[in-house]
Amino acid sequence: MRQTPIPTLRQRRLGVELRKLREQAGLTSTGAAQRLGINQARVSSIESGRYAVSAERVRAFARSYDCSDLALIDALCAMTGGRTRGWWDEYCDYLPAALNDLAELEHHATRLQVALVIHIPALLQTAEHARALFKGVAPALLPYEIEHRISHRIKRQEILYGSHPIPYSALIHEAALRVDCGGREVARAQLRHIIDMSERDNVTVRVMPFGCGAFPSTGQPIDYVYGPVRKLDTVQVDTHFGCQFHDAEAQLAKFRHTLDELEAISLDPAESRDFIDKLMREI
């Protein structure tokens, strides 16, 4: 094990899950340290994500905690080791850490489901649409900051069409589709891009029209990121102060219920494609 400079979201999540296993076993960090033959400070450092831990050590923790969930143990072992370098590391000096945490989270996801009311989903945005959005950020971003954010956003989209594209489901409210962002040509190109992406086998787009009835949500953007097992799912929500990540089981259950309710009031994929095509022709 070695100390890591700044733990990533993935490293912190591994520590959190190990802490949950310890608490479920009814052990204090001191008691766990005694069972494992290490000092209490090391247990705390591992649980905070400040020390990289091997797969063998994770299995030792699981045995000490009497955990028999083999799927979860294997998934936790896959999260071990030092900081995983990815393309997002190029942006560490230019973007908020939460954006790189999100990119890493999506990179390791098995499936993504999103719901948005005011904005087009980030993974379905064109570069020009994203540029128009970033130009409206307050406080204003410098030109080079805008370009870094656009580049980062476009690279995130590779998980939808790379060598191993993951399943992606987007629930988009009609309001987001009608927002004039960047002018007529940019708006038409954006809607055309959503239609094209919706025709990919791994991408599903559903529209929530204005006439869909009662809205079972606060309207906040929801990104539900599925892990290799249900316990490792994560939800990311956007706020005025940046990204927030949620992984408590009660929170995950509530977001899954909300997404199910939103999907129930949405048009089916074929109807949604026709709906977007009609909007595009009206612009």
Residue, then its C-alpha position, 0 to 999 in steps of 0.5 A: m500500500r502507498q499513500t496517494p496524493i489526492p484520492t479520486l472519487r473511485q478511490r474514495r468510494l472503495g474506502v467507503e464501501l470497505r467502511k460499510l462492510r466493517e460497520q455491517a460486521g459490527l467492528t470499530s476501526t480498532g477492532a478491524a485493525q486487530r483482526l487484520g494485524i495492522n494499526q488503526a491509522r492504516v485502516s482509517s487511511i484506507e477507508s478515506g481513500r488516502y492509501a492504495v490497497s491491493a486486491e489481496r488486501v481487499r479480500a482479506f478485509a472481506r474475510s475479516y468482515d464475514c462478507s460472502d457477497l462474491a460479486l461485490i468483493d470482485a467488483l471492489c477488487a477491480m477498483t484497487g491499486g493506485r490512481t488510474r491514469g486516464w485521458w481525463d488526467e490531461y485536464c487536472d490543471y484546467l478543470p474542477a476535480a469533480l468533472n474529472d471524477l465524473a469522467e472516470l466514473e462514466h469510464h468505468a460504468t456498465r450503463l448510464q441513465v440520465a434525465l434533464v429538463i432544461h439542458i440537453p444531456a452532456l453526452l449528446q451535445t454538439a461542440e457548438h451547443a456546448r460552446a454556447l452554454f459555456k459562454g453563458v456561465a457566470p462568472a464568465l469563463l476565459p476563452y481557453e477555459i471554454e475550449h478545455r471544457i468543450s474538449h473534455r465534454i466531447k472526449r467523455q462522449e467516446i463511451l457511447y461510440g468507442s470500441h466498447p460502447i455502453p448502454y445509454s438512456a436519456l430522458i429529455h423534457e421538451a423544454a430542453l429541446r426548445v431552448d434556443c442555445g446558440g442560434r437557429e443553425v446550432a439548434r437545428a444541428q443539435l436536434r439532428h445530432i440527438i436523432d442520429m445518436s438515438e439510432r445507435d443500438n446502445v442509445t435510447v432517447r425518450v422525450m417528456p412532452f409538455g402534455c405528459g401530466a404531473f412531473p415526478s421530479t424537482g427538475q434537477p438534472i440526474d445522471y445515474v451511473y450503474g456499477p458492476v453491482r447495484k451497491l456500487d451505483t452512483v448518482q451525479v446531480d448538477t447544482h449551482f455550485g458544481c457536481q454532487f455525488h450520491d451513493a447511499e442505498a436510500q438515495l439510489a433507490k429514490f433516484r431509481h424510482t424517480l427515473d422509472e416514473l419519468e420514463a413512464i410519462s415519456l414517449d417511446p423511442a420511435e415517437s420521441r425520434d419523430f417528435i424531435d424531427k418535427l421540432m427540428r423542422e419547425i426551427 
